[in-house]
Each structure stands twice: as structure tokens, then as C-alpha cells.
Amino acid sequence: MAEFWPVADVLAHLAGRWRVERSVRDLVSGEEGRFEGTTAFAPHDGGGLLHEESGTFTWQGVARPATRTLRFLPGASPGTADVRFADGRPFHDLDLTSGRYVTDHPCAADLYRGEFTVTDADHWRTVWRVAGPAKDLVLTTDYVREG
């Protein structure tokens, strides 16, 4: 069984820049894609962190620039986060005090189930399983701290 690295304060832990590698697998078609880039967690006005990801997403042999922005705000309990989309809509909560966390995000008729694991101070992973009538995907993202 994997060892998890407990994180007392998720916002303090994530602050900074991370190298990102993501695989995207369509479980119906068997197609696989890949995202490579960086994520910066910088102080957000009003508290928390602004998560800005940018890089290249390759799908069916076509590479395109890709970006996304999330807000990581202080959560309901000390050391946790309330993750929101750029427009403020709720995405999920995040508690890494045990080094591992599972959460859900309903999106229309699809359900996103995310598993977050931290293996040490400089490495963490997310695995999102997306299931429903519109999607059947697994997205695995590895983060490595830069600098």
C-alpha cells in the first residue's frame, strides 16, 4: 500500500509552482490524451490561492494550448481548502491532513470522483474518474514542485 504524506495546511503546501503531467483516457473509445505544463498557486485577493494552469494538451495527435484557473480558498476546517471554478462556482472541498482525500463533484448527469494523494513535500497526484451518460474518463495528474 502506498505511503501518504500528511499535509497540515493545504494552502501553505500548494503555494508555488508545480510541473504538471496529465493523462486523459476515454474508457469507451480507448483514446488517450496528454497535458504537459505548469501550475502556479499564487496569493489570491481576499485570501487563499489562485491556481493557474497552462501548457499543451494533445488529443488524437493534435496539440493545442490549454489553460484553466481555479480558486483555492480557506476551507471550513483549519488547513483545508474550498476549491472553486474561476467564476466562483463550487468545485470540491480538499483536506490533505491524512495525505489522501476523496471527493465528488456532480456535473450535469456526470459524476466526477477525485482522489488526491501526497507522497512527499514535492510530489502529489490527482485521479479523477468521470462517469455518466456524457463521459467515461480517467484523468491522472502528477505534480512535481519546481525550484
LINFEN-V164714 format. One record per helix or strand. SS is the DSSP state (a for helix, b for strand). FROM is the first residue (numbers start at 1). TO is the last residue. If there is no record, write none. Layout:
SS,FROM,TO + SS,FROM,TO
This chain:
a,10,14 + b,16,26 + b,32,43 + b,49,59 + b,62,74 + b,81,85 + b,90,94 + b,100,107 + b,110,120 + b,123,131 + b,136,145
